[in-house]
Amino acid sequence: MPFDSIPSIFDQIEQSSLFPSTKLALQFLLLTACRTSEVREATWNEIDFEQEIWCIPAERMKMKTQHNVPLSSAALGVLSKARDIQTDSSLIFPSPMNNRALSSNALLHALQKRLQVDATVHGMRSAFKDWVSETTNYPNEVSEMALAHAVANKVEAAYRRGDLLDKRRSMMQDWSDFVIGNENKVLKLVGKDTR
């Protein structure tokens, strides 16, 4: 999926008649660049609203290491909407059918069948990586850490101790601004000279 199509897809999701939990899960996935299973199984106790971080436990991660996701203002907005429709489930985006996690193909089905988008949900993660590489100056290791990829080089992995959270927080806010179209909105002051 080309990264420049992401803002229009986000708008399409927003305007859609998808079930609210499915719509919000897709938007949250886009804004966080996380894997489908991580979003489908996200629970409220993983969200630290004070620190604006989503702490995904190791047992739910592909690499079996806890992953801390800095939450952009738009991602927090999605969580706020999810709270407004919260059920008695501990899941953030429960299925409207049974209050359990959305099925493994729910988001893919919503994207391809309901919204007629010719892409995969994983393609949105790839679009994020392309956007970082082609339009920003963030180092590769920052985007790789945002995607929770393992460090391939064993020597480098042995020396890397931090999680680059501050750099990732800035990058994820920039991504969020791109996705929702804020980066192109410029305030223009027009009027009389006030000297």
C-alpha positions as CSV (number, residue, x, y, z in Angstrom):
1,M,0.0,0.0,0.0
2,P,1.5,3.4,-0.9
3,F,1.9,5.5,2.1
4,D,0.3,8.6,0.5
5,S,-3.0,6.7,0.3
6,I,-3.2,6.2,4.0
7,P,-4.9,9.6,4.9
8,S,-7.7,8.9,2.4
9,I,-8.1,5.4,3.8
10,F,-8.3,6.8,7.3
11,D,-11.0,9.2,6.1
12,Q,-12.8,6.4,4.4
13,I,-12.8,4.3,7.6
14,E,-14.1,7.3,9.5
15,Q,-17.0,7.9,7.1
16,S,-17.9,4.2,6.9
17,S,-20.8,2.3,8.4
18,L,-18.5,-0.3,9.9
19,F,-19.3,-1.5,13.4
20,P,-17.9,1.1,15.8
21,S,-15.4,-1.3,17.4
22,T,-14.2,-2.5,14.0
23,K,-13.8,1.1,12.8
24,L,-11.9,2.2,15.9
25,A,-9.7,-0.9,15.8
26,L,-8.7,-0.2,12.2
27,Q,-8.0,3.5,13.0
28,F,-6.0,2.5,16.1
29,L,-4.0,0.0,14.0
30,L,-3.2,2.7,11.4
31,L,-2.1,5.2,14.0
32,T,0.0,2.8,16.0
33,A,1.5,0.7,13.2
34,C,0.9,-2.4,15.3
35,R,0.0,-5.9,14.3
36,T,-3.6,-7.0,13.9
37,S,-3.5,-9.5,16.8
38,E,-2.0,-6.8,19.1
39,V,-4.9,-4.5,18.4
40,R,-7.6,-7.1,18.4
41,E,-6.6,-8.4,21.8
42,A,-5.7,-5.0,23.4
43,T,-7.2,-4.5,26.9
44,W,-7.9,-1.4,28.9
45,N,-5.4,-2.4,31.6
46,E,-2.6,-2.2,29.0
47,I,-3.2,1.5,28.5
48,D,-1.4,4.0,30.7
49,F,-3.3,7.2,30.0
50,E,-1.1,9.3,32.3
51,Q,2.1,8.3,30.5
52,E,0.2,8.0,27.1
53,I,1.7,4.6,26.5
54,W,0.2,1.3,25.5
55,C,2.2,-1.5,27.2
56,I,1.7,-4.7,25.2
57,P,2.8,-7.7,27.4
58,A,5.5,-10.0,26.2
59,E,3.1,-13.0,25.8
60,R,1.1,-11.1,23.2
61,M,4.1,-10.0,21.1
62,K,5.7,-11.9,18.2
63,M,9.2,-11.5,19.7
64,K,8.0,-12.3,23.2
65,T,9.3,-9.0,24.6
66,Q,7.1,-6.3,26.1
67,H,6.4,-3.5,23.7
68,N,5.7,0.0,24.8
69,V,3.8,2.0,22.2
70,P,3.7,5.8,22.6
71,L,0.2,7.1,21.9
72,S,-0.3,10.1,19.6
73,S,-3.0,12.6,20.3
74,A,-5.1,10.9,17.5
75,A,-4.6,7.4,19.0
76,L,-5.7,8.8,22.4
77,G,-8.8,10.2,20.6
78,V,-9.6,6.8,19.2
79,L,-9.3,5.3,22.7
80,S,-11.6,8.1,24.0
81,K,-14.3,7.1,21.4
82,A,-13.8,3.4,22.4
83,R,-14.4,4.3,26.0
84,D,-17.7,6.0,25.1
85,I,-19.0,2.7,23.7
86,Q,-17.3,0.5,26.3
87,T,-19.0,-2.7,27.2
88,D,-18.4,-4.9,30.2
89,S,-15.5,-6.5,28.3
90,S,-11.9,-5.8,29.3
91,L,-11.1,-5.6,25.5
92,I,-10.8,-2.2,24.0
93,F,-12.3,-3.3,20.7
94,P,-14.6,-6.2,21.4
95,S,-16.6,-7.9,18.8
96,P,-20.2,-6.6,18.6
97,M,-21.4,-10.2,18.2
98,N,-20.0,-11.8,21.3
99,N,-18.0,-9.3,23.3
100,R,-14.8,-11.3,22.6
101,A,-11.8,-10.3,20.6
102,L,-12.6,-9.5,17.0
103,S,-12.0,-12.5,14.7
104,S,-8.5,-12.9,13.1
105,N,-9.9,-11.8,9.7
106,A,-12.4,-9.1,10.9
107,L,-10.1,-6.2,10.1
108,L,-8.9,-7.6,6.8
109,H,-12.6,-8.3,5.8
110,A,-13.6,-4.8,6.8
111,L,-10.8,-3.3,4.8
112,Q,-11.1,-5.4,1.6
113,K,-14.8,-6.4,1.4
114,R,-16.6,-3.6,3.2
115,L,-14.4,-0.6,2.2
116,Q,-13.1,-2.1,-1.1
117,V,-9.5,-1.2,-0.3
118,D,-7.1,-3.3,-2.4
119,A,-4.6,-3.9,0.4
120,T,-3.9,-5.9,3.4
121,V,-4.0,-4.7,7.0
122,H,-0.3,-5.6,7.3
123,G,0.2,-3.3,4.3
124,M,-0.5,-0.4,6.6
125,R,2.5,-1.3,8.7
126,S,4.6,-1.4,5.5
127,A,3.2,2.0,4.5
128,F,4.3,3.4,7.8
129,K,7.8,2.1,7.3
130,D,7.9,3.5,3.8
131,W,6.7,6.9,5.0
132,V,9.4,7.0,7.7
133,S,12.1,6.0,5.3
134,E,11.1,8.3,2.4
135,T,9.8,11.5,4.1
136,T,11.5,11.8,7.5
137,N,14.9,11.9,9.0
138,Y,14.1,9.4,11.8
139,P,16.9,6.7,11.9
140,N,16.0,3.2,10.8
141,E,16.4,1.8,14.3
142,V,13.6,4.1,15.5
143,S,11.1,2.9,13.0
144,E,12.2,-0.7,13.5
145,M,11.7,-0.4,17.2
146,A,8.2,1.2,16.6
147,L,7.4,-1.9,14.5
148,A,8.7,-4.2,17.3
149,H,11.2,-5.9,14.9
150,A,14.1,-7.8,16.3
151,V,17.6,-6.5,15.9
152,A,19.1,-8.8,13.3
153,N,22.7,-8.1,14.2
154,K,23.5,-10.0,17.5
155,V,26.3,-7.6,18.5
156,E,24.1,-4.6,18.0
157,A,21.2,-6.3,19.9
158,A,23.6,-7.0,22.8
159,Y,24.5,-3.3,23.1
160,R,21.0,-1.8,22.6
161,R,19.4,-1.4,26.0
162,G,17.0,1.5,25.6
163,D,13.7,1.6,23.8
164,L,14.0,5.0,22.1
165,L,10.7,6.0,23.6
166,D,11.1,9.8,23.3
167,K,12.2,9.5,19.6
168,R,9.4,7.1,18.9
169,R,6.8,9.4,20.6
170,S,7.8,12.2,18.3
171,M,7.8,10.0,15.2
172,M,4.4,8.5,16.1
173,Q,2.9,12.0,16.5
174,D,4.3,13.0,13.1
175,W,2.8,9.8,11.6
176,S,-0.5,10.6,13.2
177,D,-0.5,14.1,11.9
178,F,0.2,12.8,8.4
179,V,-2.5,10.1,8.7
180,I,-5.2,12.5,9.8
181,G,-4.0,15.3,7.6
182,N,-2.7,17.8,10.2
183,E,0.7,18.1,8.6
184,N,-0.8,20.0,5.6
185,K,-3.0,22.4,7.6
186,V,-1.4,25.8,8.0
187,L,-2.9,28.6,9.9
188,K,-2.9,31.8,7.9
189,L,-3.4,35.1,9.5
190,V,-5.1,37.6,7.3
191,G,-6.1,41.0,8.4
192,K,-5.2,44.5,9.3
193,D,-1.8,45.6,10.4
194,T,-2.0,45.7,14.2
195,R,1.0,47.9,14.8
